[in-house]
Amino acid sequence: MTKRLSSPPDALKSAYDVVVVGSGYGGGVAASRLARAGLSVCVIERGREFVTGEFPNRLPELRRELQIVGGKMRSGRRTGLFDFRLGSDIHVLIGCGLGGGSLINAAVGLRPDPRVFADSAWPEEVRADGLLDQGFARANTMLRPTRYASPSDFIKYRALEAASACFGQSPVPAPVVVSFEDTVNPAGVEQPACTLCGDCCSGCNVGAKNTIALTYLPDAKAHGAEIFTELTVSRVAREGRHWRVHFAPTEEPDAALRSVEAKTVVLSAGTLGSTEILLRSRDEGLPVSDRLGEHFSANGDIIAFALGSKGRVNGIGVGYPPKFVGDAIGACVTGEIELQDDGRLDHSMFIQEGVLPSALAPLLPVFFISGGRLLGAAQSLIKGVYHGPLQSLYTFFVVSHDEARGRIRLENGKAQIDWPNVADQPVYARVDAALSKAAQSVGARYIKSPLAATTMGTKPATAHPLGGCGMGDDASSGVVDHKCRVFDGKGHVHAGIYVCDGAIIPRSIGVNPLLTITALTERAMIHFARDHNLGFDDAPRHLAQVS
């Protein structure tokens, strides 16, 4: 079991050089790099800390980690790992815990098509100063995306090969931030090899997934950062030459607010969280750009299924320790069909084979089997999942491009997404057509959503929310500049407040965004160090220890 990184809340000091709000890809990078620069750093995370072995492994545990919020409805504890936001137009799934979305994502580390950054939606400096490449290089060093050497070992990859034939091209191995061999990672943390159990999206109980909780955050801690969990930041305010960050215990939202002083604040609470904090701060008098909340994108996301082919797919995880012993499943994503359109970037898409977590196995017959459910005890249901009709279940993760026309606003102090007619975005028809074609080619039936008969199933959903605090050349086009500094709406930037997470991405990027968020934050930290006459060594910690 890995060591805990967080400290009790009563150890939180009254002031720091830097307060980082959130602990996903942006927050982890900022905490690591600024701590390495010798600054006193405090990380505040709203969720709980999960060490390896504590992630939900069975359905009752999974249910306890689910929080659902929509309108006036709320269920589950506020620190539940899976935070599902039901919207009137679109639904969003986000991670809640120390490490943010890295704990529950599919771990795919892709760099976007160069045409994405050629778009005028980005400030010119992002393309011109050369630091984006350096940011991606540093992200690759820490997160280590790896393509599995022999993906055809896995049945689900071979099943994707069969489905890809209709497109006239074969799948390729997907780069995933997973360790397939025993290693000591760049943060000096020992990681065992992946057991190929498939449960990446419910939290890795092996410790092989290269999450922020096993990479950047331990590095930050080793360089003096202090980390606090189960505290939710409500707003920030300028006080003279410093900032005041107001927060309360996550499970006690009506408790009296506490605060901490900082010279610099880095908002990395995720697309919804960072935008929400700035919206509340604006309501309390903080001047910001009028573009705040605009250009929300779902990144062309679709999670869909196909069922009924004669061949096995092997797309349901077995967990660790394994619930079923048979052929190895592989990482959540092993391969992808890269449908690149050289003429129209927005028509490009990546179709990835996914794995449903083993903890969901008892529910799957209810979702997918004709007639509603299977009879028998829970053990029989799990046996049916691994041996019965559901062994031919395809799960498709698709990333593509939408028009980024959503808007995040506050309703009763919480983020809500307005995107009328989002389901009519052309991307969804294109993806439906592609997946229908793939399903038919293997004799399966395309299932856009097993929940289609419910209110939840009739709306698009995304696990890759982007935008709301998009980069721009100035306050008339964005919320932050190319260095991630927040515009004051009056022709300048605020001194000492940054946004570093998916909120700063001003458009869809057509790939899983983890590597891009990491690279953009690495780039911002290079600029921060230059602007403040600081330096930091970005060498892997285990190499520095040896030398």
N, C-alpha and C positions, 0 to 999 in steps of 0.2 A: 504494500500500500504506500502510495506517495505521501510526502509530508504535506501538512496543511500550510497554506500560505497566508490565510487571513488572521487578523488579530481581533480581540474583543472590542466592541465599539467604545468602551470607556477608555481605551488606550489612544483614541483619536485626539491629536493635539489641537490647539486653538488656531494654529497658522502653519502653512507650508509654502514653499516656493511655488509648487504646482499641485493643483487638485485635478485629477483625472476622473471624470464621471463616466462610469461604464468600463467593462473589461473584456470586450470582444476584440476583433482584429485591430481596430483603430486604437482603443484604449490600451491594449497590451503593448503595441509598438511604442506609443507615446510614453507610457510608464517606464519601459525598458530603456529607451534612448535618453530620456531626460534624467533618469536616475544615474545612468552611466556618465552623464555630463556633470555629475556632482551636485545636482539640485535635490532638495528635500521634496519627495513626491508622496502624495497620498492618493490611493485609488478607492473610490466609493462605488460599490456594486449593489444593485437592488436585490439580486437573487442570492441564493445560498451557495456555499462552496461544496462541490462534490469531489471527493478524491476517488481514485481508481477503485472500482469495486462497489461503489455506492449508487450507481445509476440503476434506474428501474429495470428489473429483469423479468418480471411477471406482470400479468394484467392488473392485479390489485395495486401493485406499486406504481404502475404506469398511470392508473386513474388518479392516484394521490398526487401525481406530478402534473396534472392537467388543470390549467386555469382558462376559463372561457369568459370573455368580456364582450358585451354587445349592447349598445344603448344603455338602458337602466339595469340590465341583467349582468350579474357576475356570479360565477361558481368557481370553486376551488380556492386554494390558498394563494395569496399574492406572490409567493416565492416559488410557485410551481414551475418546473423546468420547461414545460411546453406552454407557451403563452399564445393562445389562439384568440385573435381579435375578429369578431364578427362585425361586418360593416353592411351598410345599406346598399352599397354597390360592389364591394370587393372584400374578401377576407384575407387576413395576414397571419402567418405563423412565425413567431420569433422565439428565440431561446432566452431563458431567464436563469442565470447562474454565473458563477465566477468563470469567465471564459466566453460568455455570451453565446452567440450563434455557433461558434466553433464546436460546442458540446454536442449539438444535435444535427449538424448539417451533413451532407453527403461527402464532404471532404474533397471535392473536385477543385483542383488548382490550375485553372486555365488563364492564359493571357488573352485579352480581347483582340479581335481583328484590328490591324492598324487603322482601318477606316473609321473605327469608333472614335479614336482620339483626333482624327483629322476633322471631325465635325466642329463647326464654329460654336457649338454649345459650350466648348471648353475655352478657358482663357488661352491666349496665344502662348504664354510662357510655359504652359504644361507641355506643349509640343516642342518648344524652342530651346529650353535651357539644358536639355540632356539629363536632367536629374530623374526623370521618370524611369529611364532604363536602369539607373543606379538603384532606384527604389525597388524595381522588380528583382534586380539581382540580390538585394539584401533580403527581400521577402523569400526568394527561392532558397537562400542559404539557411534561413531560420525554419521555414516550414517544410522544405525538402519534398516538393511534389515528385512522385515516382510512378512510373508506368509498370504494372506487374509484368514480369519477364515472359511468362507463358500463359496469357489469358485464356487460351483455348483449353486449358486444364479445366475450366469451369463450365458447367452445363449452361448457365445463364448467358455466358458469352457466346457459346455456340448457338444458343437459341436466338440471340441478337443477330448473329451472322445469317441465320435463316431468314429472319425478318428483314434484313437489309438488302437482300437480293433484289427485291422489287425496285430499289432505287439505283440498281446497277453499280453499287459500290459496297465494299466491305467495311465493317466497323474497325476502329483502331483502339488500342488500349488508352484509357483515360488517365491523365496524371492525377493522383490522389495524394493528399498529405497524410500518408499512413506509413509506418515503419514495418517493412516486411522481413527485417532481420533484427536480432538483438542489437541494441546500439546505445551509446551515450550521446544524447543530442547536443546541439550547439549551446543549450542553456545549462549543460552539465547534468541533465536528468537522465537516469537510466530508463530505457524503454524496452520492453520485451517485444519479440516479433509478433505480428498480427496472426491470430489463430484462424483467420478466414471465416469467422462466424457470421458475418453479414449484419451485425447489429450496430453499425456506425451511427445510425440516426436516432438511437435511443440512449446514446452515451456509451463510450467504449470502456467496458469493465476489464479489459486486458491492459490498457495503457499504451496501446500501439498507435492510436490516432494522434497526430501531431497537433493537438488543440492548443489554444492560447494558454490554457491552464497548465500545459506541460512544456511550453516554450518561452514565449515572451514574459509571462508573469513571473515564473521562477527566476528568470534573468533579472527582472526588475527588483524582485525581493532580495536577490543576492547582492544587488548594488544599493540597497538601503531603502527601497520603496516600502511604504506601509500600506497594507491592503485591508479593507473593511467591507464586510458583506451585510446584506439584509437592511440596507439603508437606501432610501429613495430620495433623490434630489428633486425638489419642486421648482426652484428658480435660482437665478443668479442676479446679483446687483453690483453696480460699481460703487465703491466707497473710497473716494479720494484716489490714491494711486494703487489701490488694491481692489480685489473682488471678494464678495461674500457669497458663499454657496450655502443655500438653505436646504435642509434635509430632515427627514423623520424616519423612524423605523418602518420598514416596508409593510409589516403586518399591522401597524398602528397608524394608518394614514391621517387620522384626526388628532394625533398626539401633537403637543407643542413642538414647533420647529426648533431644531438646533442649527448651528451654522459653523462654518470654518472659513478662515481668511486665506486668501491665496494671491500671490503676485500674478500667477497665470492659471487660467482654467482651460482644460481641454474637455470639450463635450464629446463623448464617445458612447452615448447611451443608445445607439442604433438610430435608424432612420426615423422611427416614430418617437423614440425617447428624446433624442436631441432636439428635434423640431418642436416637440411638446414643451420642453424646458424653455426654449427661446420664445415660444408663443406666450407662455405664462410670464416670462421675464418682461416681454414687451408690454403685456397688460399692466405690469407694475412700473412701467416707465422707461425701460431700456430701449433706446432708439436702435432700430434695425432696418434692414431693407424691406421694402414692400413686397418683395418676391418670396418672403418667408412662407413656407408651406406649399409652394408651387412646384410643378414638374415632378410630381410623384410618379414613379414607374414601378410596374410589377415585373419588369425584366423579361416580359414575354413568357412567363412561367406557366407550365401546365404539368400536373401530375395526373396520369391517366393509366388505364389498365386494358388488358386484352385477356380473354379467357376462352378456353374450349379447344385449343389446338391439341393434336394427338401427342406431340412431343413434350417432354419434361422441360421446365424452365429453371426450377430450383431457385426461386426468387424470394424465399421467406427465410429470414435469419434463424439460426439455431441458438444464438446467445453463448455466453460464457459464464459458468460452465455450460456445455451444450445440452440442450433439451432433446436432441435427436442426433444420433451418430450415423453418418452416411457420407455422401460426397461433399467435399468442401464447398461452401457457398461463395467465398471470396469477399472482398470489401464491398461496401454498399453499391458502389459503381466501379466496374472494371473496364467496361467498354462504352464507346459512343459512336453513333453514326453522324458524321460531320457533313451536313448538307449546306455547303457554302454556295452562295449566289454571287458570282463575280460582278453582275450588273446591278443588283439591288441588295445592299447590305441588310435592309430590313426583312428580306425574304430568307435570309440564312437562318438555320436552326441547328441545334445539337440535340440528338435524341439519345439519351443515356438509359442503360438498363439499371433499374434500381432494385433494392431489397427492402421488404417490409420487416420491421423489427419483430423478433420472436415474441415479445410481450404482447403484441397485437394478435397473435395466432388464434386464441380462443374466440375472437370476435369476427374473424374473417369469414367463416361459413355463413354467419348471419348477413354479412354484406353481399356475398357473392353467389351463394348456392341458390339455384332456382327453388322456389317454395319457401324461402325464408330462413330455414335453419336445419341443422342436423340434430338428430336425437342422440342422447347419450351424455355421459359425464364429460367433464372438461378434458380428461385425458384422451377420451375417444375423439374429441374435436381436434386436439393437437395431432393425434395420429392421422386423422383425416387430412389435415393440412399438409403433412409431409408425404402422405402416401396416396391421397385421394385426388379428386378433380383439381384442387387448388395447387397441386404440384406443377400444373401447366399455366399458372397465372403469370402473365407478363406485367411488370410495373415499369412504366416509362416516365422518366424525368426529362422534360423538354425546357430548354432555354432559348429565347429568340429575342425579338425586338417589338416593343410597343411604342406608342407615341408620347408617353410620359406626360399625359394630360390630367393626371389626378391632382387633387389639392388636399393638403392636411390642414385641418382647422381644429379649434378647441370647442368641445361641447361639454359643459359641466366640468371644465378643467382638464378634460382628457382628449387625446388625439382622436379625431374621426377623419375618415377619408371620403371625400366627395369625388365621384367620377361617374357622372350619369352616362348610361349606355356603354359602359366599359366592355360589357360582353360582346358588343358589336365591333370591337377593335378587329381589324383585318387579320391580325396574328392568330387569333383563336380559330378562325375558319381555315387558315393555312395549316396549322398544326393538326386540327381535326382531320383534314384531308390526308395528311401524311401518315398519321397514326392509323386511320381507317385502312389505308392502302397496305401498311405493314401488317396489320392484324389479319386482313383478308388473305394475304399472301401465305400465311402459315395456318390458315383454316380456323382462325380465332375470331371472336366477336369483340369489337372495340367497345369499351365501357368508359365513357368520359368521366363518370363519377359514380361510385356505388351508392352515394348519398343523393343521387339526382332527384329522388322523389321527395326530398326534404327541402326546407328553406335554405339550409346550409349548402346543399348540393347544386342549386340553380345559379350560383354566382361564381365568378372566377376567384381563385385563391392564389396567393404567392407566398413563397418562403424566402424570396429575395427582394424585399422592399428597398427601393432606392429613391433618392431625391428628397425635396422638402427644404434643404439648406444648400442648394446647388451652387457650384462654383460659377463665377462670372467675372467679366472684366471690371465691372463696377456694380454699385448697388442697384442700378437700373436693370441689370441682367442676371444678378446672382445674389446670394446671401453671404458667401465667403469668397475671398480672393484665391488666387492660385496657390498661396501659402496656407490656405485654410483659415485665415484670419477673418473674423466676423465684421462685415461692413456696418458702419453706424448710420447708414441711410442719409448721410449729409456730405458725402464725397470723400470720406476717410474710412479707415478701419479702427475698431476699438483696440487699444493697447492691451494685450494680455488675455484675449479670449479667442479660442479656436474651436472648430468642429472637425473631427477626424473620424468618420465612419461612413456608412453607405449613404447617409443623408447628403453628402457633398457631391455625389455623382449626378450630373445634370441630365442624364438620358439613360436609356437602356444600354447595356453593354453586350448582350447576347451570349454571355458565358456566366458560369457560377462566379459570384463577385468576390470571393474571399481573397484571392491573390491581388486583385486590383485595389481593394480597400487597404490591404497591407502595404502595397507599393506606394499608393498615394500618401499614406501616413508616413512611411519612411522618407519620402521626398519632402514632406512638410517639416519633419524633424531635422533634416539636413539644412533646410532654410532657417529653421529656428536657431540652430546652433550657430550658423553664420551671422544671423541678425543680432545675436546676443553675445558674440565673441566667446562662444563655448566650443568645446570639442568633446567627442566621445569615440571610444574605440568600439567598432562594431564586430570585432573578432569573436568567433564562437568561444564560449566560456571554457569549455573543456580543453581547447587548444591553448588558451591563455594560462590555464592552470598548469598544463604540462610544461610550457615555456618558463 
